[in-house]
């Protein structure tokens, strides 16, 4: 299932679309690697650990390239040996399926 999400593309949502909640949100969350969590049904968060700053920076740049390709941009926190990501759809101030698709694509990057 994880690969099914990662194989899709982020689709811009329409303003006023309802954010994901409840069972559908939980279903999509279970399709991601276990490091992701849905915070208050508003955004996804995950922290990644690396051996050093260079590896964390390289991963950050890969996420940035992916975000540009998908037209969907996470908040990124970069530090020595760590990267923190926060994903949500700003247009509706909540979660959409595209947020989970981007997270699955990032999971795929982190396993390379």
C-alpha positions in Angstrom: 0.0 0.0 0.0 2.8 2.4 0.8 4.1 2.1 -2.8 0.6 2.8 -4.1 0.6 6.2 -2.4 4.1 7.0 -3.5 3.2 6.2 -7.1 0.6 8.9 -7.2 1.0 12.6 -7.7 0.0 15.5 -5.5 -3.2 17.2 -6.8 -3.9 20.8 -5.9 -7.1 21.0 -3.8 -9.9 23.5 -4.2 -10.3 26.2 -1.5 -13.2 25.2 0.8 -12.6 21.5 0.3 -13.1 19.7 3.6 -9.9 18.5 5.3 -9.5 14.8 6.0 -10.7 13.5 9.4 -11.6 10.3 11.1 -11.4 6.9 9.5 -10.0 8.1 6.1 -7.2 10.0 7.8 -6.3 6.9 9.9 -6.5 4.7 6.8 -4.0 6.9 5.0 -1.8 7.3 8.0 -1.4 3.5 8.3 -0.1 3.4 4.7 2.9 5.5 5.7 6.1 4.4 7.5 5.6 4.4 11.3 7.6 7.6 11.9 4.7 9.8 10.7 2.1 11.1 13.1 -1.0 13.1 12.5 -1.1 16.0 14.9 -4.6 17.2 15.9 -5.8 15.9 12.5 -4.2 19.1 11.1 -0.7 18.2 9.9 1.7 15.3 9.5 5.1 15.3 11.3 8.1 13.2 11.1 11.7 13.5 12.3 14.6 11.9 10.5 18.0 11.2 12.0 21.3 11.2 10.1 25.0 10.5 10.9 26.0 14.1 10.3 25.0 17.5 8.9 26.0 16.6 5.3 23.6 13.6 5.2 20.8 15.7 6.7 21.5 18.5 4.2 21.5 16.1 1.3 18.2 14.6 2.4 16.7 18.1 2.8 17.8 19.0 -0.7 16.2 15.8 -2.1 12.9 16.6 -0.2 13.1 20.2 -1.7 13.5 18.9 -5.2 10.6 16.5 -4.7 8.4 19.2 -3.3 9.1 21.4 -6.3 8.3 18.6 -8.7 5.0 18.0 -6.9 4.1 21.6 -6.3 3.5 20.7 -2.6 5.9 22.1 0.0 6.5 20.9 3.6 7.9 23.0 6.4 11.5 21.7 6.9 13.7 22.0 10.0 17.3 21.2 9.4 19.9 20.7 12.1 23.1 18.7 12.7 22.1 15.1 12.0 18.4 15.7 11.9 15.5 16.9 9.7 12.0 17.6 10.9 9.2 17.8 8.4 5.6 19.1 8.8 3.1 18.7 5.9 -0.4 20.1 5.5 -2.4 21.8 2.8 -2.3 25.5 3.6 -5.2 26.3 1.3 -7.6 24.5 3.6 -5.5 24.6 6.8 -5.7 20.8 7.1 -4.9 17.5 5.6 -5.7 16.2 2.1 -4.7 13.0 0.4 -1.9 14.9 -1.4 -0.2 15.4 2.0 -0.1 11.6 2.5 1.2 11.1 -1.1 4.0 13.5 -0.4 4.8 11.8 2.9 4.9 8.4 1.1 7.3 9.8 -1.5 9.5 11.2 1.2 9.5 7.7 2.9 10.7 6.3 -0.4 13.6 8.9 -0.5 14.6 8.1 3.0 14.9 4.4 2.2 17.3 4.9 -0.7 
